[in-house]
């Protein structure tokens, strides 16, 4: 009997996908499924309740349950409602895997990219603090765009210490706001916003992090740029090619033509382990056991 992982996403149902994966190293078969609710938290809660105890692990997609700043963890109020609907099946939002897999991806990509001095835009660093730290440690010239892309305020942050300080001040407030105020959900994920925010894409050599922020604010001309992200579909690759992007690097593998989000992969690890929670070391062990490496697609 295959183990079943379902990502319940607040995002668009147009991005739904299902893949069956056979892992010989574990001698097991897994079904990975993503179901979008087009921005409806109530539909997502109903879906979780209907599947609770019937699947092996849930992913929470299109939203964060937790974000980190340094060693401090903050919980989004909207997402907590959804997580509480899962009484029997563990629910993962990808934050644990982001902290390990994406940090490791930066190290693995050093021979290819050469991070020192490279101009990197991270549109939303708070939900990927491990990635932000790893890029800084690698010597990249990083611009953290949390004020710009989540709040619409033209304040580029250029140091990790500034990002951390503002996170400590604002996250206790921001995590209590409706999530849709901060992040594109449902149909908004398909719409582009072309305004002053495109200038930071033009400045960067590499854009790293969340794909939906990238897609929403990406300028028409992205000739020669590198994208480091995950959760991309065949349509997204068409979108990137039309803008002249040179290289797509995903931190999660492509399955059935698309890369699934970190929430799906984290839920996949928990289903494979048959226990929850997993430690950071256990995530790293599964990353090694499954041979997960950044996947490079030349566009």
C-alpha positions in Angstrom: 0.0 0.0 0.0 1.6 3.3 -1.1 2.1 6.0 1.5 0.0 9.1 0.7 1.1 12.7 1.2 -1.3 15.5 0.5 -0.4 19.2 0.3 -3.4 21.3 1.1 -2.7 24.6 -0.5 -4.3 28.1 -0.2 -3.0 28.7 -3.7 -4.6 28.2 -7.1 -6.2 24.9 -8.0 -4.7 25.3 -11.5 -1.4 24.2 -10.1 -2.8 20.9 -8.7 -0.6 17.8 -9.3 -0.2 14.2 -8.4 2.8 11.9 -8.7 3.6 8.4 -7.8 7.2 7.9 -6.7 9.0 4.5 -6.1 12.0 4.7 -3.9 14.1 1.6 -4.2 16.4 2.7 -1.4 13.4 2.6 1.0 11.6 -0.2 -0.8 8.4 1.9 -0.7 6.0 3.7 -3.0 4.6 7.2 -2.3 1.8 9.2 -3.8 2.5 12.9 -3.6 -0.6 15.1 -4.2 -1.2 18.9 -4.2 -4.7 20.3 -3.9 -5.3 24.0 -4.1 -8.3 25.8 -2.6 -8.1 29.1 -4.5 -7.5 31.2 -1.5 -10.2 29.7 0.7 -9.1 28.8 4.2 -12.6 27.3 5.0 -12.3 24.9 2.0 -8.8 24.0 3.2 -10.0 23.3 6.7 -12.8 21.1 5.4 -10.4 19.2 3.2 -8.0 18.5 6.1 -10.8 17.3 8.3 -12.1 15.0 5.6 -8.6 13.4 5.1 -7.3 13.5 8.6 -6.2 10.0 9.7 -6.6 8.7 6.1 -3.3 10.0 4.7 0.2 9.6 6.1 1.2 13.3 6.2 -0.2 16.7 5.2 1.8 19.6 3.6 0.6 23.1 4.2 1.0 25.0 0.9 0.6 28.5 -0.3 1.1 29.8 3.3 3.6 29.5 6.2 2.7 28.1 9.5 6.0 29.2 11.1 8.7 31.7 10.2 12.1 32.0 11.9 14.3 34.9 12.7 17.6 33.7 14.2 16.5 31.2 16.8 13.0 32.7 17.4 10.0 31.1 15.8 6.7 32.9 15.0 3.3 31.4 14.1 0.8 32.8 11.6 -2.7 33.0 13.1 -4.5 32.0 9.9 -2.3 28.9 9.3 -2.6 27.8 12.9 -6.4 27.4 12.4 -5.7 25.1 9.5 -3.0 23.1 11.3 -5.4 22.5 14.2 -7.9 20.8 11.9 -5.4 17.9 11.6 -5.9 16.0 14.8 -4.4 12.6 13.7 -2.1 13.2 10.7 1.0 15.4 11.1 1.0 18.7 9.1 4.3 20.2 7.7 4.7 23.6 6.2 8.2 23.1 4.9 9.9 25.4 7.4 12.1 22.6 8.8 13.2 21.5 5.4 13.9 25.0 4.1 16.3 25.5 7.0 18.3 22.4 6.0 17.7 21.7 2.3 18.0 25.2 1.0 21.1 26.0 3.2 22.7 22.9 1.8 21.7 23.8 -1.8 23.7 27.1 -1.5 26.8 25.1 -0.5 26.3 22.6 -3.3 25.9 25.3 -5.9 29.2 27.1 -5.0 31.3 25.5 -7.8 28.7 26.4 -10.4 27.7 29.9 -9.3 30.6 31.3 -7.2 28.6 33.2 -4.7 31.2 35.7 -3.6 30.2 39.1 -4.8 27.2 37.8 -6.7 24.2 40.1 -6.6 21.2 38.1 -5.1 17.7 39.3 -4.6 15.6 37.3 -2.0 12.1 38.8 -2.3 11.0 37.2 1.0 13.8 36.2 3.3 11.8 35.8 6.6 10.2 32.6 5.4 13.6 31.3 4.2 15.9 32.5 7.0 18.2 29.5 6.4 18.6 30.4 2.8 19.3 34.1 3.7 22.0 33.1 6.3 23.6 30.6 3.8 23.8 33.3 1.0 25.4 35.8 3.4 27.9 33.2 4.7 28.8 32.3 1.1 29.8 36.0 0.5 27.0 37.0 -1.8 25.8 40.6 -2.1 22.3 40.0 -0.9 19.2 42.3 -1.0 16.4 41.1 1.3 13.1 42.3 -0.2 10.6 41.6 2.6 9.5 45.3 3.0 9.4 45.7 -0.8 7.4 42.7 -1.8 5.4 41.7 1.2 4.6 45.2 2.5 5.0 47.4 -0.6 7.5 49.7 1.1 10.6 50.7 -0.7 13.1 49.8 2.0 15.8 47.4 0.7 17.6 45.5 3.5 21.2 44.7 2.8 22.4 43.0 5.9 21.3 40.0 7.8 21.5 41.9 11.1 19.0 44.5 9.8 16.7 41.7 8.6 16.8 40.0 12.0 16.2 43.3 13.9 13.2 44.2 11.9 11.9 40.7 12.1 12.0 40.8 15.9 10.1 44.1 15.9 7.4 43.3 13.3 6.8 39.6 13.2 4.7 39.5 16.5 2.3 41.9 14.7 2.6 40.7 11.1 1.8 37.0 12.0 -1.6 38.1 13.4 -2.7 39.8 10.2 -4.7 38.0 7.5 -2.2 36.0 5.4 -3.7 37.3 2.1 -2.4 40.8 3.0 1.1 39.6 2.9 1.3 36.9 0.2 -0.4 36.2 -3.1 -3.0 33.5 -2.6 -5.6 32.0 -5.0 -6.0 33.9 -8.2 -3.5 36.5 -7.2 -0.8 33.9 -7.8 -1.6 34.1 -11.6 -1.5 37.9 -11.8 1.4 40.2 -12.5 2.1 43.5 -10.9 4.4 45.7 -12.9 5.6 48.8 -10.9 8.7 50.2 -9.2 9.6 46.9 -7.7 11.0 45.6 -11.0 14.2 47.6 -10.6 15.5 45.2 -8.0 15.1 42.3 -10.3 17.1 44.2 -12.9 19.9 44.8 -10.4 20.2 41.1 -9.4 22.2 38.3 -11.0 20.3 35.7 -9.1 16.8 35.8 -7.7 16.3 33.2 -4.9 13.4 32.1 -2.7 9.7 32.0 -3.2 8.5 31.5 -6.8 5.1 33.3 -6.4 6.7 36.6 -5.3 9.1 36.3 -8.2 6.3 35.6 -10.8 4.1 38.3 -9.5 6.7 41.1 -9.8 9.1 39.9 -12.5 9.8 42.3 -15.3 9.5 41.3 -19.0 13.2 41.3 -19.6 15.2 38.8 -17.5 17.9 38.0 -20.0 20.8 36.1 -18.4 19.3 35.8 -14.9 19.4 32.7 -12.7 16.3 31.6 -10.7 16.8 29.5 -7.5 13.4 28.3 -6.2 11.0 25.3 -6.1 7.3 24.6 -6.8 7.5 25.2 -10.5 5.2 23.7 -13.2 5.7 23.3 -17.0 3.7 26.6 -17.4 6.2 28.3 -15.1 9.1 27.2 -17.3 7.3 28.6 -20.4 6.8 31.9 -18.4 10.6 32.0 -17.6 11.7 31.2 -21.2 9.5 34.1 -22.5 11.4 36.5 -20.2 14.9 35.2 -21.3 15.9 33.6 -18.0 19.0 31.5 -18.5 18.9 28.9 -15.8 16.3 27.5 -13.4 17.6 25.8 -10.3 15.1 24.0 -8.0 16.0 22.8 -4.5 13.5 20.0 -4.8 13.5 17.3 -7.6 11.2 17.5 -10.6 8.5 14.7 -10.5 6.0 14.3 -13.3 7.1 17.5 -15.0 7.1 19.8 -11.9 8.9 20.4 -8.7 6.9 20.1 -5.5 7.2 22.6 -2.7 9.3 22.1 0.5 6.0 21.5 2.4 5.4 18.4 0.2 9.0 17.1 0.6 9.0 17.7 4.3 5.7 15.8 4.6 7.2 13.1 2.4 10.2 12.7 4.8 7.9 12.4 7.8 5.7 9.8 5.9 8.9 7.8 5.0 10.2 8.0 8.6 6.8 7.0 10.1 7.3 9.5 12.9 7.0 13.2 13.8 8.7 15.5 14.5 12.1 14.9 12.8 15.3 16.6 14.0 17.4 18.7 11.8 20.0 15.9 11.7 17.3 13.4 10.6 16.2 15.8 7.7 19.9 15.9 6.6 20.1 12.1 6.8 17.1 11.8 4.5 18.5 14.4 2.1 21.6 12.3 1.8 19.8 9.0 1.7 17.6 10.1 -1.2 20.5 11.9 -2.9 18.6 15.3 -3.1 20.7 17.9 -4.9 19.7 21.1 -6.6 18.3 20.3 -10.0 19.6 22.6 -12.8 17.4 23.3 -15.9 19.0 25.3 -18.7 16.2 27.3 -20.3 
